[in-house]
Amino acid sequence: MQIIARGGKALYGAPLGILMLEARFPRIPGDMGNAATWPFPVLYRVVKGATPERVVLNGAAGLLDDFLAAAAELVDQGAEAITTNCGFLSLFQAELAAHVRVPVATSSLIQVPWVQATLPPGKRVGVITVSGGRRRAARHAIRRHRGRPRVLPRADRWREAGYGRGSRCR
C-alpha cells in the first residue's frame, strides 16, 4: 500500500491561532502572548488598531471585521483552533465561530454558564475584570452565553467595595 501525503494548509504543527491586541508590555512565560508558554507551536496575529483601550473601554467598536479577517488568516495558515488574549472579545464569540471552520474560544467568560451549572443553588459565579468601569460590558458578554455572574470591581478595588473574607461575596 502506497501512502501519498495530501495537504491543504500552509503550515502544519501549529494547531492554535491566537488573536492578539495591539499592545506592548512584557509578556513573561505563562502569558499567552509568550510563545514559550505553550508546549506546542502556536500562530499569532496582532489585530491592528485593537488597542486595549479601544477593546475594553469602547467595546471593540468597529473592529469586528478586522478580527474576522485575522481569524481567517490564522486558519488559512493552518490553525486548527482560535483563541484571543482579551476576555472582552467574548463579545465576538458567535461571529468568529460562524466565520471560521475551526473551534473558537474567545474568552474564559464563555465557560461561566458551565461553571454556574456546577454550583449549589443560591451560589453565583464571580468575575473580576480589569476595568471596573466596564462591568456592564462584561455582564453583557457573559449573558450572550447564558450566564448570570456577579461581576466584581477591578481587582485592585474589590476589597474596598466590600468583597473579601466574611463579606457578601460567598
N, C-alpha and C positions, 0 to 999 in steps of 0.2 A: 504494500500500500504506500503510495507516494503522498506526502503531505505538502501542500503548497500554502505558503503564508499569504494571507489576504489582509489588506488593510483598508483604512478608511479614515484614519486620523493622522494629523500632522505629527503628533508626539505620542509616545507610549510611556508608561511607567510613572506618570504624574497624575494620579487619579482625582486629586482635589484641586478645584479652582477657587481662589479667594478674591472677592471683590473688596478692594481697599479704598478707604477715604484718602483724600489728598491731604496728608498731614506729615509733619516732620518732627519726630521726637524719638528718643532712644527706644528701640524695640529689643528688649532683652530676651534671652531664651525663655520660653514659656509664653511669650506674647505671640499671637497668631501671625503677626507681621514679620516674625523672625523665622526664616526657613529652617533653622536648626531646631526649632520647636517640634517639628514633625518627624516621625520615624520613617517617612517616605517622602519622595519629591512632591512638591506642590507647584502650581502655577499661580501667578499673581497678575492682577490687572488693577492699576490705580485709576480710579474714575476721576478724570479731570474736572475741576470745579466742585467736586464733592468734598468741601471742607467740613470739619466737624461743626463749625458754626452754622453753615448752610443746612446741614443734615439735621442736627439736633435742635437748633433754635428756630429754623424755618421749615421744619418738616420735610426736608429734601425737595422742596418745591422746585419744579422744573427739571428735575434730574432723572425721572423715570426712564426716558428714552436712552439716556447715557448709560444707566445701569443695565437696561435690556441689551444694548449693543455690546457692552463689556462682557456680560454673561455669555452671550452668543459667541464672542471671540474666544473665550476660555474653552467652551465646548468644542468649537471648531479646531482648537489647538489640541484637544484630547482630554479635557477634563471630563470625568465621569460623575461628578457631583459639584455643586456650587454652594459656597457659604460667603458670609460677609464679616467684616471686622467691626460692625457697629449694630448694636441691638435695635436702634431706631429704624433700621432698614427693614424691620419686620413689616413695616407699612407696605413694602413692595413684595411681600412673600407670594401672594396669589399671582401677581403679574409676572414675576420672574419664573415661577414654576410653570405657568402656562406657556411661557415664551421659549424655554429651552427643553430639550428632550432628556434631561437627567434630573435626579433628585436635587432639591434646593432646600437649604436650611439657613434662612437669613439671620436667625437670632435664637438664642435660648428662650426668648419670650414665647416662641411658638409651643414650648413644652408646658407652659403654665396650665392649660386645661387638663393635661395628663396628670401633672403633679397634684392639682386640685382634686382630681378624682381619687387620689390615693389617701387623702386626708380624712380624718374623722369628721362627722357632722359638726358644724359650728366653727370649724377652723378654716382659715383662708391663707392662700399663698401670699407672701410679702415680697415686693420687688423694690430694690434700692436703685435709683437711677443717678446718672452722672449730673443731671441738671434738674434741680428741684423745680425750676420754673416750667419744665416740660413734662410734669407728671400727667397732665391731661393727655398729651400725645402718647405717652407710654400706655396709659389705660386704654386709649383708643386702639393702639396697635394690638394689645393683648385681646381686647374684646372682638377684634376681627377674627381671632382664632377661638372664640367662645370661652374665654377665661374671664374671671372676675376677681382679680387680686387686689390687695391693698398696696398701692404704690406709695412708698415712703419718700420723704425728702432726701436731698442729696446726702450721701454717706457722711460727709463731714458735719452735717447739721442734724442727724437723726436723733441723737440723744437730747439735744436742746429742744426738740419738738415733742419730747415726751415718750420716745421709743427706747426700749432697752430693758434691762433686768427689772422685773416686777411691774412693768408698765403695761399699757394696753396692747402691745404687740406680742401676742402669745400664740 
